[in-house]
Amino acid sequence: VIVITGGGSGIGAALCRAFAGQHASAIICCDIDESKAQGTCRDIATGIIAHHSSHPALLGLRIISRKVDVTKDDEIRTLIEWVVSTIGPIDLFFCNAGIMPPPDSPELNGAAAINGIFSTDSEIQQVM
């Protein structure tokens, strides 16, 4: 079971696609923008349908999108609890989400991004 934050685009989406063929039982694609996470999952599912006969590892793979804001401890905690209770033990948790605030945004800054990473790390250590 693999959980990837920031899976809606860029490196996170590429990681979701790459791990899809690596014998994972489930990939949980998380992003603050749920529609982007759903798009990544849809792209992977489309690829599985098109190539399933040549990639047996893809058969049975569960691809799930989840809306998660990594700057909110309760959302990280809820995600981890949901994955463990619904899907199973987490084998890999890739903290890929980043924050790209507008330069004049007082509520989002580098500290929020760092805190999100530390909070995620702290929560996942309790179950891995």
C-alpha positions in Angstrom: 0.0 0.0 0.0 1.5 3.3 -1.2 0.3 6.8 -0.2 1.6 9.7 -2.2 0.8 13.3 -1.3 0.8 15.9 -4.0 -0.3 13.2 -6.4 -2.5 15.4 -8.6 0.4 16.7 -10.7 4.1 16.9 -11.4 6.4 14.5 -9.5 3.5 13.2 -7.4 1.5 12.1 -10.4 4.5 10.6 -12.0 5.2 8.6 -8.8 1.6 7.3 -8.8 2.0 6.2 -12.4 5.4 4.6 -11.8 4.3 2.7 -8.7 1.2 1.4 -10.5 3.4 -1.2 -12.2 5.4 -2.2 -9.2 3.1 -4.8 -7.6 1.4 -2.5 -5.2 -2.0 -3.6 -3.9 -3.2 0.0 -3.6 -2.0 3.5 -4.5 -3.7 6.3 -2.6 -3.2 9.5 -4.6 -3.7 12.5 -2.4 -3.9 16.2 -3.3 -5.4 19.4 -1.9 -7.2 19.6 -5.3 -9.3 16.5 -5.4 -10.1 16.8 -9.1 -6.4 16.7 -9.9 -6.0 13.5 -7.8 -9.0 12.0 -9.5 -7.4 12.9 -12.9 -4.2 11.1 -12.0 -6.2 8.0 -10.9 -8.3 8.1 -14.1 -5.1 8.3 -16.2 -3.6 5.3 -14.4 -6.9 3.3 -14.8 -7.0 4.2 -18.5 -3.5 2.9 -18.9 -4.3 -0.3 -17.0 -7.3 -1.0 -19.3 -5.1 -0.4 -22.4 -2.1 -2.5 -21.2 -3.4 -5.0 -18.6 -2.5 -8.1 -20.7 1.2 -7.0 -20.9 1.4 -5.8 -17.3 -0.1 -8.5 -15.0 1.1 -6.5 -11.9 -1.6 -4.0 -12.7 -4.4 -6.4 -12.4 -6.1 -6.0 -9.0 -4.4 -2.7 -8.2 -6.7 -0.3 -6.3 -6.2 3.3 -7.2 -7.9 5.8 -4.9 -7.9 9.5 -4.8 -8.2 11.5 -1.5 -8.4 15.2 -0.8 -5.8 16.1 1.8 -4.3 19.4 2.9 -0.9 18.5 4.4 -0.8 21.7 6.4 -3.7 20.4 8.5 -2.7 17.8 11.1 -6.3 16.5 11.4 -6.5 15.7 7.7 -3.2 13.8 7.8 -4.3 11.9 10.8 -7.7 11.1 9.2 -6.0 10.0 6.0 -3.6 7.6 7.8 -6.3 6.1 10.0 -8.6 5.7 7.0 -5.9 3.9 4.9 -4.8 1.6 7.7 -8.4 0.7 8.7 -9.9 0.4 5.2 -7.0 -0.7 2.9 -4.3 -2.1 5.2 -0.8 -1.3 6.5 1.0 1.4 4.7 4.3 0.2 3.1 5.4 3.5 1.6 4.3 7.1 2.4 5.8 9.6 0.0 5.5 13.1 1.3 5.6 14.9 -2.0 3.1 17.7 -1.5 4.5 21.2 -1.7 3.0 24.6 -1.1 3.3 27.3 -3.8 1.7 30.4 -2.2 1.5 33.7 -4.0 4.3 36.0 -2.9 1.9 38.3 -1.1 0.0 35.6 0.8 0.4 36.2 4.6 -1.4 33.0 5.6 0.9 30.6 3.6 4.6 30.7 3.9 7.6 28.4 4.0 6.9 27.6 7.7 3.5 26.1 6.8 5.2 23.8 4.2 7.8 22.6 6.7 5.3 22.1 9.4 3.2 20.0 7.0 6.1 17.8 6.3 7.0 17.4 10.0 3.3 16.7 10.9 3.0 14.1 8.2 6.2 12.4 9.3 5.2 12.4 12.9 1.8 10.9 12.2 3.0 8.2 9.8 5.8 7.1 12.2 3.1 5.9 14.6 1.8 3.3 12.1 4.8 2.2 10.1 
